[in-house]
Amino acid sequence: MLPFPPRGLSVCDVTARSSLSRRRASEEDFLAEDGGADGPGSEWGRVAHLCDFNPKTNKQAKDVSRMRSVLISLKQAPLVR
């Protein structure tokens, strides 16, 4: 980061702009990694990609075992509409 912001911009403006550009780049990488699979049947593949189903990954993270079990049960027996 520059020691002084460009003329007419505050430090908060410079920080917000750099943060916004990093988030946009991260989102573009995420969408490119997804492969654009939007067809029927690809929903569970996207869910599995976003969720970590390994229960022993990080001991310091929040306990998400209930959410994991609900997602697995929904995959095995989907809701009927």
Sine and cosine of phi, psi and omega as CSV:
sin_phi,cos_phi,sin_psi,cos_psi,sin_omega,cos_omega
0.00,0.00,0.55,-0.84,0.00,-1.00
-0.94,0.34,0.50,-0.86,0.03,-1.00
-0.91,0.42,-0.54,0.84,0.04,-1.00
-0.77,-0.64,0.64,-0.77,0.02,-1.00
-0.94,0.34,0.42,-0.91,0.07,-1.00
-0.84,0.54,0.38,-0.93,-0.06,-1.00
-0.85,0.53,0.76,-0.65,0.04,-1.00
1.00,-0.02,-0.09,1.00,0.00,-1.00
-0.88,-0.47,0.62,-0.78,0.07,-1.00
-1.00,0.02,0.16,-0.99,0.02,-1.00
-0.89,0.46,-0.60,0.80,0.02,-1.00
-0.90,0.44,-0.63,0.77,0.03,-1.00
-0.90,0.44,-0.69,0.73,0.00,-1.00
-0.91,0.42,-0.69,0.73,0.01,-1.00
-0.90,0.43,-0.67,0.74,0.00,-1.00
-0.91,0.42,-0.65,0.76,0.01,-1.00
-0.92,0.40,-0.67,0.74,0.00,-1.00
-0.93,0.37,-0.61,0.79,0.05,-1.00
-0.90,0.44,-0.67,0.74,0.01,-1.00
-0.89,0.45,-0.68,0.73,0.00,-1.00
-0.92,0.39,-0.59,0.81,0.05,-1.00
-0.92,0.40,-0.66,0.75,0.02,-1.00
-0.91,0.42,-0.65,0.76,0.02,-1.00
-0.90,0.44,-0.68,0.73,0.02,-1.00
-0.90,0.44,-0.65,0.76,0.03,-1.00
-0.90,0.43,-0.65,0.76,0.02,-1.00
-0.92,0.40,-0.64,0.77,0.03,-1.00
-0.90,0.44,-0.65,0.76,0.05,-1.00
-0.90,0.44,-0.67,0.74,0.00,-1.00
-0.90,0.44,-0.70,0.71,-0.01,-1.00
-0.93,0.37,-0.58,0.81,0.04,-1.00
-0.93,0.36,-0.57,0.82,0.01,-1.00
-0.93,0.35,-0.53,0.85,-0.02,-1.00
-0.89,0.45,-0.54,0.84,0.01,-1.00
1.00,0.09,0.01,1.00,0.05,-1.00
0.94,0.34,0.48,0.88,0.00,-1.00
-0.98,0.22,0.99,-0.11,-0.03,-1.00
-0.91,-0.42,0.12,0.99,-0.04,-1.00
-0.97,0.25,0.18,-0.98,0.03,-1.00
-0.91,0.42,0.66,-0.76,0.00,-1.00
1.00,-0.07,-0.13,0.99,-0.02,-1.00
-1.00,-0.08,-0.01,1.00,-0.06,-1.00
-0.89,0.46,-0.72,0.69,-0.05,-1.00
-0.94,0.35,-0.47,0.88,0.09,-1.00
-0.91,0.41,-0.64,0.77,0.04,-1.00
-0.93,0.37,-0.64,0.77,0.03,-1.00
-0.90,0.44,-0.70,0.71,0.00,-1.00
-0.90,0.44,-0.55,0.84,0.03,-1.00
-0.93,0.36,-0.59,0.81,-0.04,-1.00
-0.99,0.14,-0.46,0.89,-0.07,-1.00
-0.98,-0.20,0.51,-0.86,0.08,-1.00
-0.98,-0.22,0.94,-0.34,-0.06,-1.00
-1.00,-0.03,0.09,1.00,0.06,-1.00
-1.00,0.07,0.91,-0.43,-0.09,-1.00
-0.96,0.29,-0.19,0.98,-0.09,-1.00
-0.92,-0.39,0.51,0.86,-0.07,-1.00
-0.98,0.22,-0.80,0.60,-0.11,-0.99
-0.67,-0.74,0.89,-0.45,-0.04,-1.00
-0.96,0.28,-0.38,0.93,-0.06,-1.00
-1.00,-0.03,-0.09,1.00,0.00,-1.00
-0.99,0.16,0.24,-0.97,0.03,-1.00
-0.91,0.42,0.54,-0.84,0.01,-1.00
-0.97,0.24,0.91,-0.42,-0.02,-1.00
-0.88,-0.47,0.42,0.91,-0.06,-1.00
-0.90,0.43,-0.59,0.81,0.01,-1.00
-0.91,0.41,-0.71,0.70,0.02,-1.00
-0.89,0.46,-0.65,0.76,0.02,-1.00
-0.88,0.48,-0.70,0.72,-0.02,-1.00
-0.93,0.37,-0.58,0.81,0.04,-1.00
-0.91,0.41,-0.69,0.73,0.01,-1.00
-0.90,0.43,-0.66,0.76,0.01,-1.00
-0.91,0.40,-0.65,0.76,0.02,-1.00
-0.92,0.38,-0.58,0.81,0.05,-1.00
-0.92,0.39,-0.57,0.82,0.03,-1.00
-0.93,0.37,-0.64,0.76,-0.05,-1.00
-0.96,0.28,-0.58,0.81,0.00,-1.00
-0.70,-0.71,1.00,0.08,-0.06,-1.00
-0.90,0.44,0.42,-0.91,0.05,-1.00
-0.93,0.36,0.62,-0.79,0.02,-1.00
-0.99,-0.15,0.78,-0.62,0.01,-1.00
-0.98,-0.20,0.00,0.00,0.00,0.00
